[in-house]
Amino acid sequence: MKFRVTMKDPDTLHDAIREAVEREVAAMPDLDDDEREAIIEKRNEKVSDKCDRWFKYSEYLTVEIDTEAMTCVVVPEPR
């Protein structure tokens, strides 16, 4: 059997991206706080834009579950 599930969480994607970007930027030497924050904001935008392929409005994620093949696949958002 195949079926789709759409999940909604308005903060999860944003929070996960922010944490990952902050870890990357923290490893960069010789940045002051203003530079660090500017880089974090720009990278957040870029990563969020890439995630639009899978997340609608940065909140909704649809997966297709196949109980015969025992798979769960993210369904890309229509463009």
Contacts in CASP RR format, 6 or more apart in sequence:
PFRMAT RR
TARGET T0000
AUTHOR 0000-0000-0000
METHOD contacts of the structure
MODEL  1
MKFRVTMKDPDTLHDAIREAVEREVAAMPDLDDDEREAIIEKRNEKVSDK
CDRWFKYSEYLTVEIDTEAMTCVVVPEPR
1 66 0 8 1.000
1 67 0 8 1.000
1 68 0 8 1.000
2 64 0 8 1.000
2 65 0 8 1.000
2 66 0 8 1.000
2 67 0 8 1.000
2 68 0 8 1.000
3 64 0 8 1.000
3 65 0 8 1.000
4 62 0 8 1.000
4 63 0 8 1.000
4 64 0 8 1.000
4 65 0 8 1.000
4 75 0 8 1.000
5 62 0 8 1.000
5 63 0 8 1.000
5 65 0 8 1.000
6 60 0 8 1.000
6 61 0 8 1.000
6 62 0 8 1.000
7 60 0 8 1.000
7 61 0 8 1.000
7 62 0 8 1.000
7 63 0 8 1.000
8 59 0 8 1.000
8 60 0 8 1.000
9 59 0 8 1.000
10 58 0 8 1.000
10 59 0 8 1.000
13 48 0 8 1.000
13 51 0 8 1.000
13 55 0 8 1.000
13 58 0 8 1.000
13 59 0 8 1.000
13 61 0 8 1.000
14 44 0 8 1.000
14 48 0 8 1.000
14 58 0 8 1.000
17 44 0 8 1.000
17 47 0 8 1.000
17 48 0 8 1.000
17 51 0 8 1.000
18 40 0 8 1.000
18 44 0 8 1.000
20 47 0 8 1.000
21 40 0 8 1.000
21 43 0 8 1.000
21 44 0 8 1.000
21 47 0 8 1.000
22 40 0 8 1.000
24 43 0 8 1.000
25 31 0 8 1.000
25 36 0 8 1.000
25 39 0 8 1.000
25 40 0 8 1.000
25 43 0 8 1.000
26 36 0 8 1.000
28 36 0 8 1.000
28 39 0 8 1.000
31 39 0 8 1.000
48 58 0 8 1.000
51 58 0 8 1.000
52 58 0 8 1.000
52 77 0 8 1.000
53 76 0 8 1.000
53 77 0 8 1.000
54 61 0 8 1.000
54 74 0 8 1.000
54 75 0 8 1.000
54 76 0 8 1.000
54 77 0 8 1.000
55 61 0 8 1.000
55 77 0 8 1.000
56 62 0 8 1.000
56 77 0 8 1.000
61 74 0 8 1.000
62 74 0 8 1.000
62 75 0 8 1.000
62 77 0 8 1.000
63 72 0 8 1.000
63 73 0 8 1.000
63 74 0 8 1.000
63 75 0 8 1.000
64 72 0 8 1.000
64 73 0 8 1.000
64 75 0 8 1.000
65 71 0 8 1.000
65 72 0 8 1.000
66 72 0 8 1.000
66 73 0 8 1.000
END
